[in-house]
Amino acid sequence: MVLKTENEVKKWLRGLPLLRKELSMRIEFFSDLARECKKSGTGIRHEGYYLNQIDTLHEQIKILEKNVEYALDLLDPDERAVISARYIKNIMWDAMEFHIHYSRRQAIRIHDRALKRLAGAELKGGAADEKD
């Protein structure tokens, strides 16, 4: 997946928390089903399927984390701090200065510079490609 424009980068970054939550919820769902199969003794043949789904979802989370790390590695320390605060820690612009010691306006400028730098970045498959 290639993030071609700044808007695509922003859309991907905004979707990270929701995607992580969705993957975690799916893991919990399949874990519950696998536990029920084991507990009841029925549906044993389905337990393998559920465990396989859990492994696949864990792999997608690893790929997502690698993509985030890769994207952050493309940025300088100031840009990394702003992008992490905004999209990973979900800090609002008005509270940004208390977390990264830049004014709101300065943080927005750094944010915009980071989006330009990330435009054109190529991410590896898996969870990142689900939104294509």
Secondary structure, DSSP 8 states (H G I E B T S, - for coil): -EE-SHHHHHHHHHHHHHHHHHHHHHHHHHHHHHHHHHHHS--HHHHHHHHHHHHHHHHHHHHHHHHHHHHHHTS-HHHHHHHIIIIIS---GGGHHHHHS--HHHHHHHHHHHHHHHTTEE--SGGGGGG-
